[in-house]
Amino acid sequence: MARFELEWLTIFDEVYKTRHVSRAAERLDLAQATVSIALGKLRKKFNDPLFTKTARGMLPTPFAEAAAHALEAA
């Protein structure tokens, strides 16, 4: 079973807010690879792609939208 890191939620939240992996990494003072790896682990954990690349940035899936709102409420 994969370990769950609270930092992953911070990364998820920042990608959700910025709609960009590189911008999220910059704002969190992390390497872009670190953010990408964390997103990969979250995708696997939740069995959902979470975000889809578009011309306007990363578009959240319905699951990611619900998760973002739950995080905000918490």
mmCIF file of the N, C-alpha and C atoms, coordinates in Angstrom:
data_MODEL
# 
_entry.id   MODEL 
# 
loop_
_atom_site.group_PDB 
_atom_site.id 
_atom_site.type_symbol 
_atom_site.label_atom_id 
_atom_site.label_alt_id 
_atom_site.label_comp_id 
_atom_site.label_asym_id 
_atom_site.label_entity_id 
_atom_site.label_seq_id 
_atom_site.pdbx_PDB_ins_code 
_atom_site.Cartn_x 
_atom_site.Cartn_y 
_atom_site.Cartn_z 
_atom_site.occupancy 
_atom_site.B_iso_or_equiv 
_atom_site.pdbx_formal_charge 
_atom_site.auth_seq_id 
_atom_site.auth_comp_id 
_atom_site.auth_asym_id 
_atom_site.auth_atom_id 
_atom_site.pdbx_PDB_model_num 
ATOM 1   N N  . MET A 1 1  ? 0.845   -1.183 0.000   1.00 0.00 ? 1  MET A N  1 
ATOM 2   C CA . MET A 1 1  ? 0.000   0.000  0.000   1.00 0.00 ? 1  MET A CA 1 
ATOM 3   C C  . MET A 1 1  ? 0.891   1.248  0.000   1.00 0.00 ? 1  MET A C  1 
ATOM 4   N N  . ALA A 1 2  ? 0.605   2.184  -0.872  1.00 0.00 ? 2  ALA A N  1 
ATOM 5   C CA . ALA A 1 2  ? 1.401   3.405  -0.971  1.00 0.00 ? 2  ALA A CA 1 
ATOM 6   C C  . ALA A 1 2  ? 1.146   4.314  0.231   1.00 0.00 ? 2  ALA A C  1 
ATOM 7   N N  . ARG A 1 3  ? 2.203   4.933  0.676   1.00 0.00 ? 3  ARG A N  1 
ATOM 8   C CA . ARG A 1 3  ? 2.123   5.871  1.779   1.00 0.00 ? 3  ARG A CA 1 
ATOM 9   C C  . ARG A 1 3  ? 1.473   7.158  1.289   1.00 0.00 ? 3  ARG A C  1 
ATOM 10  N N  . PHE A 1 4  ? 0.727   7.813  2.135   1.00 0.00 ? 4  PHE A N  1 
ATOM 11  C CA . PHE A 1 4  ? 0.080   9.062  1.769   1.00 0.00 ? 4  PHE A CA 1 
ATOM 12  C C  . PHE A 1 4  ? 0.787   10.200 2.488   1.00 0.00 ? 4  PHE A C  1 
ATOM 13  N N  . GLU A 1 5  ? 1.226   11.185 1.738   1.00 0.00 ? 5  GLU A N  1 
ATOM 14  C CA . GLU A 1 5  ? 1.943   12.326 2.300   1.00 0.00 ? 5  GLU A CA 1 
ATOM 15  C C  . GLU A 1 5  ? 1.035   13.556 2.303   1.00 0.00 ? 5  GLU A C  1 
ATOM 16  N N  . LEU A 1 6  ? 1.011   14.260 3.423   1.00 0.00 ? 6  LEU A N  1 
ATOM 17  C CA . LEU A 1 6  ? 0.210   15.477 3.495   1.00 0.00 ? 6  LEU A CA 1 
ATOM 18  C C  . LEU A 1 6  ? 0.729   16.537 2.529   1.00 0.00 ? 6  LEU A C  1 
ATOM 19  N N  . GLU A 1 7  ? 2.015   16.521 2.245   1.00 0.00 ? 7  GLU A N  1 
ATOM 20  C CA . GLU A 1 7  ? 2.590   17.476 1.294   1.00 0.00 ? 7  GLU A CA 1 
ATOM 21  C C  . GLU A 1 7  ? 1.926   17.335 -0.080  1.00 0.00 ? 7  GLU A C  1 
ATOM 22  N N  . TRP A 1 8  ? 1.496   16.134 -0.418  1.00 0.00 ? 8  TRP A N  1 
ATOM 23  C CA . TRP A 1 8  ? 0.831   15.912 -1.704  1.00 0.00 ? 8  TRP A CA 1 
ATOM 24  C C  . TRP A 1 8  ? -0.428  16.759 -1.814  1.00 0.00 ? 8  TRP A C  1 
ATOM 25  N N  . LEU A 1 9  ? -1.134  16.939 -0.696  1.00 0.00 ? 9  LEU A N  1 
ATOM 26  C CA . LEU A 1 9  ? -2.353  17.748 -0.719  1.00 0.00 ? 9  LEU A CA 1 
ATOM 27  C C  . LEU A 1 9  ? -2.028  19.215 -0.956  1.00 0.00 ? 9  LEU A C  1 
ATOM 28  N N  . THR A 1 10 ? -0.934  19.675 -0.382  1.00 0.00 ? 10 THR A N  1 
ATOM 29  C CA . THR A 1 10 ? -0.485  21.047 -0.615  1.00 0.00 ? 10 THR A CA 1 
ATOM 30  C C  . THR A 1 10 ? -0.145  21.232 -2.086  1.00 0.00 ? 10 THR A C  1 
ATOM 31  N N  . ILE A 1 11 ? 0.530   20.257 -2.650  1.00 0.00 ? 11 ILE A N  1 
ATOM 32  C CA . ILE A 1 11 ? 0.894   20.300 -4.070  1.00 0.00 ? 11 ILE A CA 1 
ATOM 33  C C  . ILE A 1 11 ? -0.361  20.263 -4.933  1.00 0.00 ? 11 ILE A C  1 
ATOM 34  N N  . PHE A 1 12 ? -1.275  19.357 -4.638  1.00 0.00 ? 12 PHE A N  1 
ATOM 35  C CA . PHE A 1 12 ? -2.535  19.278 -5.372  1.00 0.00 ? 12 PHE A CA 1 
ATOM 36  C C  . PHE A 1 12 ? -3.256  20.623 -5.339  1.00 0.00 ? 12 PHE A C  1 
ATOM 37  N N  . ASP A 1 13 ? -3.352  21.207 -4.167  1.00 0.00 ? 13 ASP A N  1 
ATOM 38  C CA . ASP A 1 13 ? -4.051  22.477 -3.995  1.00 0.00 ? 13 ASP A CA 1 
ATOM 39  C C  . ASP A 1 13 ? -3.412  23.584 -4.828  1.00 0.00 ? 13 ASP A C  1 
ATOM 40  N N  . GLU A 1 14 ? -2.110  23.629 -4.859  1.00 0.00 ? 14 GLU A N  1 
ATOM 41  C CA . GLU A 1 14 ? -1.414  24.676 -5.611  1.00 0.00 ? 14 GLU A CA 1 
ATOM 42  C C  . GLU A 1 14 ? -1.577  24.474 -7.117  1.00 0.00 ? 14 GLU A C  1 
ATOM 43  N N  . VAL A 1 15 ? -1.526  23.234 -7.576  1.00 0.00 ? 15 VAL A N  1 
ATOM 44  C CA . VAL A 1 15 ? -1.769  22.971 -9.000  1.00 0.00 ? 15 VAL A CA 1 
ATOM 45  C C  . VAL A 1 15 ? -3.208  23.353 -9.335  1.00 0.00 ? 15 VAL A C  1 
ATOM 46  N N  . TYR A 1 16 ? -4.132  23.037 -8.458  1.00 0.00 ? 16 TYR A N  1 
ATOM 47  C CA . TYR A 1 16 ? -5.531  23.399 -8.674  1.00 0.00 ? 16 TYR A CA 1 
ATOM 48  C C  . TYR A 1 16 ? -5.686  24.911 -8.791  1.00 0.00 ? 16 TYR A C  1 
ATOM 49  N N  . LYS A 1 17 ? -5.031  25.648 -7.904  1.00 0.00 ? 17 LYS A N  1 
ATOM 50  C CA . LYS A 1 17 ? -5.149  27.112 -7.900  1.00 0.00 ? 17 LYS A CA 1 
ATOM 51  C C  . LYS A 1 17 ? -4.470  27.761 -9.107  1.00 0.00 ? 17 LYS A C  1 
ATOM 52  N N  . THR A 1 18 ? -3.288  27.284 -9.449  1.00 0.00 ? 18 THR A N  1 
ATOM 53  C CA . THR A 1 18 ? -2.515  27.921 -10.519 1.00 0.00 ? 18 THR A CA 1 
ATOM 54  C C  . THR A 1 18 ? -2.824  27.353 -11.897 1.00 0.00 ? 18 THR A C  1 
ATOM 55  N N  . ARG A 1 19 ? -3.318  26.115 -11.942 1.00 0.00 ? 19 ARG A N  1 
ATOM 56  C CA . ARG A 1 19 ? -3.588  25.391 -13.184 1.00 0.00 ? 19 ARG A CA 1 
ATOM 57  C C  . ARG A 1 19 ? -2.318  25.079 -13.977 1.00 0.00 ? 19 ARG A C  1 
ATOM 58  N N  . HIS A 1 20 ? -1.171  25.136 -13.286 1.00 0.00 ? 20 HIS A N  1 
ATOM 59  C CA . HIS A 1 20 ? 0.116   24.858 -13.939 1.00 0.00 ? 20 HIS A CA 1 
ATOM 60  C C  . HIS A 1 20 ? 1.041   24.132 -12.969 1.00 0.00 ? 20 HIS A C  1 
ATOM 61  N N  . VAL A 1 21 ? 1.672   23.070 -13.449 1.00 0.00 ? 21 VAL A N  1 
ATOM 62  C CA . VAL A 1 21 ? 2.623   22.328 -12.622 1.00 0.00 ? 21 VAL A CA 1 
ATOM 63  C C  . VAL A 1 21 ? 3.849   23.199 -12.331 1.00 0.00 ? 21 VAL A C  1 
ATOM 64  N N  . SER A 1 22 ? 4.386   23.847 -13.359 1.00 0.00 ? 22 SER A N  1 
ATOM 65  C CA . SER A 1 22 ? 5.599   24.638 -13.165 1.00 0.00 ? 22 SER A CA 1 
ATOM 66  C C  . SER A 1 22 ? 5.348   25.841 -12.259 1.00 0.00 ? 22 SER A C  1 
ATOM 67  N N  . ARG A 1 23 ? 4.210   26.485 -12.408 1.00 0.00 ? 23 ARG A N  1 
ATOM 68  C CA . ARG A 1 23 ? 3.881   27.623 -11.542 1.00 0.00 ? 23 ARG A CA 1 
ATOM 69  C C  . ARG A 1 23 ? 3.684   27.170 -10.095 1.00 0.00 ? 23 ARG A C  1 
ATOM 70  N N  . ALA A 1 24 ? 3.018   26.035 -9.926  1.00 0.00 ? 24 ALA A N  1 
ATOM 71  C CA . ALA A 1 24 ? 2.822   25.489 -8.578  1.00 0.00 ? 24 ALA A CA 1 
ATOM 72  C C  . ALA A 1 24 ? 4.172   25.172 -7.942  1.00 0.00 ? 24 ALA A C  1 
ATOM 73  N N  . ALA A 1 25 ? 5.054   24.561 -8.714  1.00 0.00 ? 25 ALA A N  1 
ATOM 74  C CA . ALA A 1 25 ? 6.387   24.223 -8.196  1.00 0.00 ? 25 ALA A CA 1 
ATOM 75  C C  . ALA A 1 25 ? 7.128   25.485 -7.769  1.00 0.00 ? 25 ALA A C  1 
ATOM 76  N N  . GLU A 1 26 ? 7.053   26.496 -8.590  1.00 0.00 ? 26 GLU A N  1 
ATOM 77  C CA . GLU A 1 26 ? 7.733   27.751 -8.277  1.00 0.00 ? 26 GLU A CA 1 
ATOM 78  C C  . GLU A 1 26 ? 7.174   28.376 -7.001  1.00 0.00 ? 26 GLU A C  1 
ATOM 79  N N  . ARG A 1 27 ? 5.860   28.405 -6.876  1.00 0.00 ? 27 ARG A N  1 
ATOM 80  C CA . ARG A 1 27 ? 5.230   29.010 -5.692  1.00 0.00 ? 27 ARG A CA 1 
ATOM 81  C C  . ARG A 1 27 ? 5.513   28.219 -4.418  1.00 0.00 ? 27 ARG A C  1 
ATOM 82  N N  . LEU A 1 28 ? 5.691   26.902 -4.567  1.00 0.00 ? 28 LEU A N  1 
ATOM 83  C CA . LEU A 1 28 ? 5.976   26.051 -3.404  1.00 0.00 ? 28 LEU A CA 1 
ATOM 84  C C  . LEU A 1 28 ? 7.473   25.887 -3.155  1.00 0.00 ? 28 LEU A C  1 
ATOM 85  N N  . ASP A 1 29 ? 8.280   26.490 -4.021  1.00 0.00 ? 29 ASP A N  1 
ATOM 86  C CA . ASP A 1 29 ? 9.736   26.374 -3.941  1.00 0.00 ? 29 ASP A CA 1 
ATOM 87  C C  . ASP A 1 29 ? 10.173  24.911 -4.009  1.00 0.00 ? 29 ASP A C  1 
ATOM 88  N N  . LEU A 1 30 ? 9.594   24.206 -4.989  1.00 0.00 ? 30 LEU A N  1 
ATOM 89  C CA . LEU A 1 30 ? 9.922   22.804 -5.232  1.00 0.00 ? 30 LEU A CA 1 
ATOM 90  C C  . LEU A 1 30 ? 10.361  22.644 -6.680  1.00 0.00 ? 30 LEU A C  1 
ATOM 91  N N  . ALA A 1 31 ? 11.044  21.570 -6.958  1.00 0.00 ? 31 ALA A N  1 
ATOM 92  C CA . ALA A 1 31 ? 11.393  21.254 -8.343  1.00 0.00 ? 31 ALA A CA 1 
ATOM 93  C C  . ALA A 1 31 ? 10.122  20.809 -9.065  1.00 0.00 ? 31 ALA A C  1 
ATOM 94  N N  . GLN A 1 32 ? 10.051  21.113 -10.343 1.00 0.00 ? 32 GLN A N  1 
ATOM 95  C CA . GLN A 1 32 ? 8.891   20.710 -11.129 1.00 0.00 ? 32 GLN A CA 1 
ATOM 96  C C  . GLN A 1 32 ? 8.726   19.191 -11.092 1.00 0.00 ? 32 GLN A C  1 
ATOM 97  N N  . ALA A 1 33 ? 9.833   18.474 -11.097 1.00 0.00 ? 33 ALA A N  1 
ATOM 98  C CA . ALA A 1 33 ? 9.776   17.010 -11.044 1.00 0.00 ? 33 ALA A CA 1 
ATOM 99  C C  . ALA A 1 33 ? 9.118   16.529 -9.751  1.00 0.00 ? 33 ALA A C  1 
ATOM 100 N N  . THR A 1 34 ? 9.373   17.218 -8.649  1.00 0.00 ? 34 THR A N  1 
ATOM 101 C CA . THR A 1 34 ? 8.772   16.848 -7.368  1.00 0.00 ? 34 THR A CA 1 
ATOM 102 C C  . THR A 1 34 ? 7.257   16.975 -7.431  1.00 0.00 ? 34 THR A C  1 
ATOM 103 N N  . VAL A 1 35 ? 6.791   18.053 -8.039  1.00 0.00 ? 35 VAL A N  1 
ATOM 104 C CA . VAL A 1 35 ? 5.351   18.268 -8.178  1.00 0.00 ? 35 VAL A CA 1 
ATOM 105 C C  . VAL A 1 35 ? 4.751   17.203 -9.099  1.00 0.00 ? 35 VAL A C  1 
ATOM 106 N N  . SER A 1 36 ? 5.408   16.914 -10.192 1.00 0.00 ? 36 SER A N  1 
ATOM 107 C CA . SER A 1 36 ? 4.922   15.897 -11.125 1.00 0.00 ? 36 SER A CA 1 
ATOM 108 C C  . SER A 1 36 ? 4.861   14.518 -10.471 1.00 0.00 ? 36 SER A C  1 
ATOM 109 N N  . ILE A 1 37 ? 5.875   14.187 -9.711  1.00 0.00 ? 37 ILE A N  1 
ATOM 110 C CA . ILE A 1 37 ? 5.900   12.892 -9.022  1.00 0.00 ? 37 ILE A CA 1 
ATOM 111 C C  . ILE A 1 37 ? 4.763   12.798 -8.010  1.00 0.00 ? 37 ILE A C  1 
ATOM 112 N N  . ALA A 1 38 ? 4.558   13.861 -7.247  1.00 0.00 ? 38 ALA A N  1 
ATOM 113 C CA . ALA A 1 38 ? 3.472   13.869 -6.260  1.00 0.00 ? 38 ALA A CA 1 
ATOM 114 C C  . ALA A 1 38 ? 2.121   13.723 -6.947  1.00 0.00 ? 38 ALA A C  1 
ATOM 115 N N  . LEU A 1 39 ? 1.923   14.423 -8.056  1.00 0.00 ? 39 LEU A N  1 
ATOM 116 C CA . LEU A 1 39 ? 0.668   14.285 -8.795  1.00 0.00 ? 39 LEU A CA 1 
ATOM 117 C C  . LEU A 1 39 ? 0.482   12.857 -9.300  1.00 0.00 ? 39 LEU A C  1 
ATOM 118 N N  . GLY A 1 40 ? 1.549   12.252 -9.754  1.00 0.00 ? 40 GLY A N  1 
ATOM 119 C CA . GLY A 1 40 ? 1.481   10.861 -10.205 1.00 0.00 ? 40 GLY A CA 1 
ATOM 120 C C  . GLY A 1 40 ? 1.055   9.928  -9.094  1.00 0.00 ? 40 GLY A C  1 
ATOM 121 N N  . LYS A 1 41 ? 1.580   10.162 -7.908  1.00 0.00 ? 41 LYS A N  1 
ATOM 122 C CA . LYS A 1 41 ? 1.214   9.321  -6.763  1.00 0.00 ? 41 LYS A CA 1 
ATOM 123 C C  . LYS A 1 41 ? -0.237  9.539  -6.364  1.00 0.00 ? 41 LYS A C  1 
ATOM 124 N N  . LEU A 1 42 ? -0.683  10.798 -6.414  1.00 0.00 ? 42 LEU A N  1 
ATOM 125 C CA . LEU A 1 42 ? -2.086  11.082 -6.105  1.00 0.00 ? 42 LEU A CA 1 
ATOM 126 C C  . LEU A 1 42 ? -3.014  10.467 -7.146  1.00 0.00 ? 42 LEU A C  1 
ATOM 127 N N  . ARG A 1 43 ? -2.615  10.542 -8.398  1.00 0.00 ? 43 ARG A N  1 
ATOM 128 C CA . ARG A 1 43 ? -3.431  9.940  -9.465  1.00 0.00 ? 43 ARG A CA 1 
ATOM 129 C C  . ARG A 1 43 ? -3.606  8.448  -9.228  1.00 0.00 ? 43 ARG A C  1 
ATOM 130 N N  . LYS A 1 44 ? -2.511  7.811  -8.849  1.00 0.00 ? 44 LYS A N  1 
ATOM 131 C CA . LYS A 1 44 ? -2.558  6.366  -8.585  1.00 0.00 ? 44 LYS A CA 1 
ATOM 132 C C  . LYS A 1 44 ? -3.409  6.077  -7.350  1.00 0.00 ? 44 LYS A C  1 
ATOM 133 N N  . LYS A 1 45 ? -3.200  6.862  -6.308  1.00 0.00 ? 45 LYS A N  1 
ATOM 134 C CA . LYS A 1 45 ? -3.920  6.656  -5.045  1.00 0.00 ? 45 LYS A CA 1 
ATOM 135 C C  . LYS A 1 45 ? -5.436  6.790  -5.236  1.00 0.00 ? 45 LYS A C  1 
ATOM 136 N N  . PHE A 1 46 ? -5.845  7.803  -6.002  1.00 0.00 ? 46 PHE A N  1 
ATOM 137 C CA . PHE A 1 46 ? -7.264  8.067  -6.189  1.00 0.00 ? 46 PHE A CA 1 
ATOM 138 C C  . PHE A 1 46 ? -7.833  7.466  -7.467  1.00 0.00 ? 46 PHE A C  1 
ATOM 139 N N  . ASN A 1 47 ? -6.979  6.819  -8.258  1.00 0.00 ? 47 ASN A N  1 
ATOM 140 C CA . ASN A 1 47 ? -7.414  6.197  -9.506  1.00 0.00 ? 47 ASN A CA 1 
ATOM 141 C C  . ASN A 1 47 ? -8.188  7.191  -10.386 1.00 0.00 ? 47 ASN A C  1 
ATOM 142 N N  . ASP A 1 48 ? -7.602  8.376  -10.518 1.00 0.00 ? 48 ASP A N  1 
ATOM 143 C CA . ASP A 1 48 ? -8.209  9.442  -11.300 1.00 0.00 ? 48 ASP A CA 1 
ATOM 144 C C  . ASP A 1 48 ? -7.079  10.297 -11.869 1.00 0.00 ? 48 ASP A C  1 
ATOM 145 N N  . PRO A 1 49 ? -7.203  10.776 -13.105 1.00 0.00 ? 49 PRO A N  1 
ATOM 146 C CA . PRO A 1 49 ? -6.133  11.599 -13.676 1.00 0.00 ? 49 PRO A CA 1 
ATOM 147 C C  . PRO A 1 49 ? -5.982  12.965 -13.004 1.00 0.00 ? 49 PRO A C  1 
ATOM 148 N N  . LEU A 1 50 ? -6.985  13.412 -12.257 1.00 0.00 ? 50 LEU A N  1 
ATOM 149 C CA . LEU A 1 50 ? -7.013  14.675 -11.514 1.00 0.00 ? 50 LEU A CA 1 
ATOM 150 C C  . LEU A 1 50 ? -7.000  15.915 -12.403 1.00 0.00 ? 50 LEU A C  1 
ATOM 151 N N  . PHE A 1 51 ? -6.086  15.988 -13.362 1.00 0.00 ? 51 PHE A N  1 
ATOM 152 C CA . PHE A 1 51 ? -5.988  17.148 -14.247 1.00 0.00 ? 51 PHE A CA 1 
ATOM 153 C C  . PHE A 1 51 ? -5.736  16.674 -15.675 1.00 0.00 ? 51 PHE A C  1 
ATOM 154 N N  . THR A 1 52 ? -6.244  17.451 -16.620 1.00 0.00 ? 52 THR A N  1 
ATOM 155 C CA . THR A 1 52 ? -6.002  17.200 -18.028 1.00 0.00 ? 52 THR A CA 1 
ATOM 156 C C  . THR A 1 52 ? -5.301  18.425 -18.596 1.00 0.00 ? 52 THR A C  1 
ATOM 157 N N  . LYS A 1 53 ? -4.221  18.195 -19.343 1.00 0.00 ? 53 LYS A N  1 
ATOM 158 C CA . LYS A 1 53 ? -3.512  19.315 -19.967 1.00 0.00 ? 53 LYS A CA 1 
ATOM 159 C C  . LYS A 1 53 ? -4.376  19.926 -21.057 1.00 0.00 ? 53 LYS A C  1 
ATOM 160 N N  . THR A 1 54 ? -4.479  21.248 -21.050 1.00 0.00 ? 54 THR A N  1 
ATOM 161 C CA . THR A 1 54 ? -5.183  21.981 -22.099 1.00 0.00 ? 54 THR A CA 1 
ATOM 162 C C  . THR A 1 54 ? -4.329  23.178 -22.497 1.00 0.00 ? 54 THR A C  1 
ATOM 163 N N  . ALA A 1 55 ? -4.762  23.899 -23.502 1.00 0.00 ? 55 ALA A N  1 
ATOM 164 C CA . ALA A 1 55 ? -4.048  25.101 -23.927 1.00 0.00 ? 55 ALA A CA 1 
ATOM 165 C C  . ALA A 1 55 ? -4.060  26.176 -22.839 1.00 0.00 ? 55 ALA A C  1 
ATOM 166 N N  . ARG A 1 56 ? -5.028  26.113 -21.967 1.00 0.00 ? 56 ARG A N  1 
ATOM 167 C CA . ARG A 1 56 ? -5.147  27.094 -20.878 1.00 0.00 ? 56 ARG A CA 1 
ATOM 168 C C  . ARG A 1 56 ? -4.542  26.625 -19.562 1.00 0.00 ? 56 ARG A C  1 
ATOM 169 N N  . GLY A 1 57 ? -3.932  25.474 -19.558 1.00 0.00 ? 57 GLY A N  1 
ATOM 170 C CA . GLY A 1 57 ? -3.349  24.935 -18.329 1.00 0.00 ? 57 GLY A CA 1 
ATOM 171 C C  . GLY A 1 57 ? -3.983  23.609 -17.965 1.00 0.00 ? 57 GLY A C  1 
ATOM 172 N N  . MET A 1 58 ? -3.861  23.251 -16.721 1.00 0.00 ? 58 MET A N  1 
ATOM 173 C CA . MET A 1 58 ? -4.351  21.973 -16.230 1.00 0.00 ? 58 MET A CA 1 
ATOM 174 C C  . MET A 1 58 ? -5.818  22.104 -15.816 1.00 0.00 ? 58 MET A C  1 
ATOM 175 N N  . LEU A 1 59 ? -6.682  21.395 -16.525 1.00 0.00 ? 59 LEU A N  1 
ATOM 176 C CA . LEU A 1 59 ? -8.110  21.415 -16.239 1.00 0.00 ? 59 LEU A CA 1 
ATOM 177 C C  . LEU A 1 59 ? -8.424  20.297 -15.244 1.00 0.00 ? 59 LEU A C  1 
ATOM 178 N N  . PRO A 1 60 ? -9.014  20.636 -14.088 1.00 0.00 ? 60 PRO A N  1 
ATOM 179 C CA . PRO A 1 60 ? -9.321  19.598 -13.102 1.00 0.00 ? 60 PRO A CA 1 
ATOM 180 C C  . PRO A 1 60 ? -10.464 18.697 -13.546 1.00 0.00 ? 60 PRO A C  1 
ATOM 181 N N  . THR A 1 61 ? -10.360 17.434 -13.201 1.00 0.00 ? 61 THR A N  1 
ATOM 182 C CA . THR A 1 61 ? -11.439 16.483 -13.445 1.00 0.00 ? 61 THR A CA 1 
ATOM 183 C C  . THR A 1 61 ? -12.553 16.745 -12.421 1.00 0.00 ? 61 THR A C  1 
ATOM 184 N N  . PRO A 1 62 ? -13.729 16.172 -12.629 1.00 0.00 ? 62 PRO A N  1 
ATOM 185 C CA . PRO A 1 62 ? -14.791 16.323 -11.621 1.00 0.00 ? 62 PRO A CA 1 
ATOM 186 C C  . PRO A 1 62 ? -14.348 15.833 -10.233 1.00 0.00 ? 62 PRO A C  1 
ATOM 187 N N  . PHE A 1 63 ? -13.575 14.756 -10.204 1.00 0.00 ? 63 PHE A N  1 
ATOM 188 C CA . PHE A 1 63 ? -13.068 14.260 -8.919  1.00 0.00 ? 63 PHE A CA 1 
ATOM 189 C C  . PHE A 1 63 ? -12.170 15.301 -8.263  1.00 0.00 ? 63 PHE A C  1 
ATOM 190 N N  . ALA A 1 64 ? -11.274 15.902 -9.048  1.00 0.00 ? 64 ALA A N  1 
ATOM 191 C CA . ALA A 1 64 ? -10.362 16.922 -8.517  1.00 0.00 ? 64 ALA A CA 1 
ATOM 192 C C  . ALA A 1 64 ? -11.131 18.153 -8.030  1.00 0.00 ? 64 ALA A C  1 
ATOM 193 N N  . GLU A 1 65 ? -12.174 18.524 -8.753  1.00 0.00 ? 65 GLU A N  1 
ATOM 194 C CA . GLU A 1 65 ? -13.019 19.651 -8.315  1.00 0.00 ? 65 GLU A CA 1 
ATOM 195 C C  . GLU A 1 65 ? -13.605 19.361 -6.944  1.00 0.00 ? 65 GLU A C  1 
ATOM 196 N N  . ALA A 1 66 ? -14.160 18.169 -6.788  1.00 0.00 ? 66 ALA A N  1 
ATOM 197 C CA . ALA A 1 66 ? -14.771 17.792 -5.507  1.00 0.00 ? 66 ALA A CA 1 
ATOM 198 C C  . ALA A 1 66 ? -13.724 17.741 -4.404  1.00 0.00 ? 66 ALA A C  1 
ATOM 199 N N  . ALA A 1 67 ? -12.561 17.198 -4.715  1.00 0.00 ? 67 ALA A N  1 
ATOM 200 C CA . ALA A 1 67 ? -11.488 17.110 -3.723  1.00 0.00 ? 67 ALA A CA 1 
ATOM 201 C C  . ALA A 1 67 ? -11.009 18.496 -3.312  1.00 0.00 ? 67 ALA A C  1 
ATOM 202 N N  . ALA A 1 68 ? -10.889 19.403 -4.275  1.00 0.00 ? 68 ALA A N  1 
ATOM 203 C CA . ALA A 1 68 ? -10.443 20.767 -3.972  1.00 0.00 ? 68 ALA A CA 1 
ATOM 204 C C  . ALA A 1 68 ? -11.423 21.462 -3.048  1.00 0.00 ? 68 ALA A C  1 
ATOM 205 N N  . HIS A 1 69 ? -12.718 21.284 -3.304  1.00 0.00 ? 69 HIS A N  1 
ATOM 206 C CA . HIS A 1 69 ? -13.725 21.894 -2.456  1.00 0.00 ? 69 HIS A CA 1 
ATOM 207 C C  . HIS A 1 69 ? -13.716 21.278 -1.057  1.00 0.00 ? 69 HIS A C  1 
ATOM 208 N N  . ALA A 1 70 ? -13.472 19.986 -0.959  1.00 0.00 ? 70 ALA A N  1 
ATOM 209 C CA . ALA A 1 70 ? -13.381 19.324 0.344   1.00 0.00 ? 70 ALA A CA 1 
ATOM 210 C C  . ALA A 1 70 ? -12.161 19.826 1.116   1.00 0.00 ? 70 ALA A C  1 
ATOM 211 N N  . LEU A 1 71 ? -11.036 20.013 0.408   1.00 0.00 ? 71 LEU A N  1 
ATOM 212 C CA . LEU A 1 71 ? -9.835  20.543 1.059   1.00 0.00 ? 71 LEU A CA 1 
ATOM 213 C C  . LEU A 1 71 ? -10.089 21.966 1.567   1.00 0.00 ? 71 LEU A C  1 
ATOM 214 N N  . GLU A 1 72 ? -10.752 22.755 0.760   1.00 0.00 ? 72 GLU A N  1 
ATOM 215 C CA . GLU A 1 72 ? -11.046 24.136 1.129   1.00 0.00 ? 72 GLU A CA 1 
ATOM 216 C C  . GLU A 1 72 ? -11.922 24.177 2.384   1.00 0.00 ? 72 GLU A C  1 
ATOM 217 N N  . ALA A 1 73 ? -12.884 23.282 2.445   1.00 0.00 ? 73 ALA A N  1 
ATOM 218 C CA . ALA A 1 73 ? -13.784 23.230 3.593   1.00 0.00 ? 73 ALA A CA 1 
ATOM 219 C C  . ALA A 1 73 ? -13.071 22.770 4.859   1.00 0.00 ? 73 ALA A C  1 
ATOM 220 N N  . ALA A 1 74 ? -12.058 21.915 4.665   1.00 0.00 ? 74 ALA A N  1 
ATOM 221 C CA . ALA A 1 74 ? -11.308 21.403 5.821   1.00 0.00 ? 74 ALA A CA 1 
ATOM 222 C C  . ALA A 1 74 ? -10.392 22.484 6.318   1.00 0.00 ? 74 ALA A C  1 
# 
